[in-house]
């Protein structure tokens, strides 16, 4: 967790728009999963289905962090 905070905020490895996009995508992808979670589920039963949407949101945001600047440069000419 500390390494993530350092890389996101201190070292500025990712632009702020990428972090915001990642949070928005994670929120959208987690909504259906969180609606299916029951109060009686154990923490392992909750953690497993939540992991994949977070992973997909992060991967999509990182992919767009490389594609968007290249596309802007390509179409700006």
C-alpha positions in Angstrom: 0.0 0.0 0.0 2.8 2.4 0.9 4.6 1.7 -2.4 1.3 2.5 -4.3 0.9 5.8 -2.5 4.5 6.8 -3.2 4.3 5.9 -6.9 1.0 7.7 -7.4 1.5 10.8 -5.3 5.1 11.4 -4.6 6.9 10.2 -7.7 4.1 11.2 -10.1 4.5 8.1 -12.2 1.0 8.5 -13.4 -0.9 11.6 -14.5 -3.8 12.7 -12.2 -6.3 12.0 -15.0 -5.1 8.4 -15.1 -5.7 8.0 -11.3 -9.1 9.6 -11.6 -10.0 7.4 -14.6 -8.9 4.4 -12.6 -11.0 5.3 -9.7 -14.1 5.9 -11.8 -13.7 2.7 -13.8 -13.1 0.8 -10.5 -16.3 2.2 -9.1 -18.3 1.4 -12.2 -17.0 -2.1 -12.4 -17.4 -2.8 -8.7 -21.1 -1.8 -8.5 -22.6 -5.1 -9.7 -20.2 -7.1 -7.6 -21.0 -5.2 -4.4 -24.7 -5.5 -5.0 -24.4 -9.3 -5.0 -22.4 -9.4 -1.7 -24.3 -10.7 1.3 -23.6 -9.7 4.8 -23.1 -13.3 5.8 -20.2 -13.8 3.3 -16.7 -14.2 4.7 -13.9 -11.8 3.8 -12.4 -14.3 1.4 -15.7 -14.8 -0.4 -15.9 -11.0 -0.7 -12.3 -10.4 -1.7 -12.2 -12.9 -4.6 -14.9 -11.3 -6.8 -13.7 -7.8 -6.1 -10.1 -8.5 -7.2 -10.9 -8.9 -11.0 -12.8 -5.6 -11.5 -10.1 -3.7 -9.8 -7.4 -5.4 -11.9 -9.4 -4.7 -15.1 -9.9 -1.0 -14.2 -6.2 -0.5 -13.4 -5.2 -2.3 -16.7 -7.6 -0.2 -18.7 -6.5 3.1 -17.2 -2.8 2.2 -17.7 -3.4 1.2 -21.3 -5.2 4.5 -21.9 -2.4 6.5 -20.3 -0.2 5.3 -23.2 -2.8 5.4 -26.0 -4.4 8.8 -25.3 -1.2 11.0 -25.6 -0.2 9.1 -28.8 -3.6 9.5 -30.3 -3.7 13.2 -29.4 -0.3 13.7 -31.0 -1.4 11.8 -34.1 -4.6 13.7 -34.6 -3.4 17.1 -33.5 -1.3 17.5 -36.7 
